[in-house]
Amino acid sequence: MRVIADLCIVPMGVGPSVSPYVKEIKAIIDASPLNAEMHANGTNIEGELADICKLIEECEAKLTSLGVPRLFYTMVFGSRRDKEQTMADKLAAVS
């Protein structure tokens, strides 16, 4: 099932700045074949739901290996059944 996801992963218990950990997450997402765009509060990712879930698991494993004791996730998924739609299509529709 093809979806557009909005993902935010917040490392907890690592102090007030989480940017070093977000950089690690960004590197994993950028290395994946999925189309993704980071924004101020997370990342939009488009692709097959199973592939996105696998990517999220990779991010979790990396942060665990770095000693992050707790993670808070928000994930929102949207899909269309009547037609294929990309992130770019959605933005163009409101431009």
C-alpha positions as CSV (number, residue, x, y, z in Angstrom):
1,M,0.0,0.0,0.0
2,R,1.5,3.3,-1.1
3,V,1.3,6.1,1.5
4,I,2.6,9.5,2.3
5,A,3.9,9.6,5.9
6,D,4.6,12.4,8.2
7,L,7.2,11.2,10.8
8,C,8.6,12.9,13.8
9,I,11.0,11.0,16.1
10,V,12.0,12.8,19.3
11,P,15.0,11.3,21.3
12,M,14.4,11.7,25.0
13,G,16.8,11.6,27.9
14,V,19.7,13.0,25.9
15,G,19.6,16.6,27.0
16,P,18.0,19.7,25.6
17,S,19.5,19.5,22.1
18,V,18.6,16.6,20.0
19,S,20.2,17.8,16.7
20,P,23.1,15.3,16.8
21,Y,20.5,12.5,16.9
22,V,18.2,14.1,14.3
23,K,21.3,14.3,12.0
24,E,21.7,10.5,12.4
25,I,18.1,9.9,11.5
26,K,18.3,12.3,8.5
27,A,21.4,10.4,7.2
28,I,19.5,7.1,7.3
29,I,16.4,8.6,5.6
30,D,18.6,10.3,3.0
31,A,20.4,7.0,2.2
32,S,17.1,5.2,1.6
33,P,15.6,5.0,-1.9
34,L,12.3,6.6,-0.5
35,N,11.4,10.1,-1.5
36,A,11.6,12.2,1.7
37,E,11.5,15.9,2.6
38,M,12.5,17.2,6.0
39,H,10.6,20.0,7.5
40,A,10.8,22.0,10.8
41,N,8.9,19.4,12.8
42,G,9.7,16.1,11.1
43,T,9.9,14.5,7.7
44,N,7.4,13.6,4.9
45,I,8.2,10.3,3.3
46,E,6.4,8.7,0.4
47,G,6.5,5.0,-0.6
48,E,5.2,1.6,0.3
49,L,4.0,1.4,3.9
50,A,6.1,-1.7,4.6
51,D,9.2,0.1,3.3
52,I,8.5,3.2,5.5
53,C,8.0,1.0,8.6
54,K,11.3,-0.7,7.9
55,L,13.0,2.6,7.6
56,I,11.6,3.7,10.9
57,E,12.9,0.5,12.5
58,E,16.4,1.3,11.1
59,C,16.2,4.8,12.7
60,E,15.1,3.3,16.0
61,A,18.0,0.8,16.0
62,K,20.5,3.5,15.2
63,L,19.3,5.7,18.1
64,T,19.3,2.7,20.4
65,S,22.9,1.9,19.5
66,L,23.8,5.5,20.3
67,G,22.4,5.1,23.8
68,V,19.1,7.0,23.5
69,P,17.1,5.7,26.4
70,R,13.7,6.7,25.2
71,L,12.0,7.8,21.9
72,F,8.7,9.6,21.2
73,Y,7.2,9.1,17.8
74,T,4.4,10.7,15.9
75,M,3.4,9.2,12.7
76,V,0.6,10.1,10.3
77,F,-0.1,8.2,7.2
78,G,-2.3,9.2,4.3
79,S,-3.2,7.2,1.2
80,R,-5.5,7.6,-1.8
81,R,-7.4,4.7,-3.5
82,D,-8.9,6.7,-6.4
83,K,-5.5,7.8,-7.9
84,E,-1.8,7.9,-7.3
85,Q,-0.6,11.0,-5.6
86,T,2.8,12.3,-4.6
87,M,3.9,14.9,-2.1
88,A,4.5,17.2,-5.1
89,D,1.0,16.6,-6.4
90,K,-0.5,17.5,-3.1
91,L,1.5,20.8,-2.9
92,A,0.7,21.7,-6.5
93,A,-3.0,21.2,-5.8
94,V,-3.0,24.1,-3.4
95,S,-0.5,26.4,-5.2
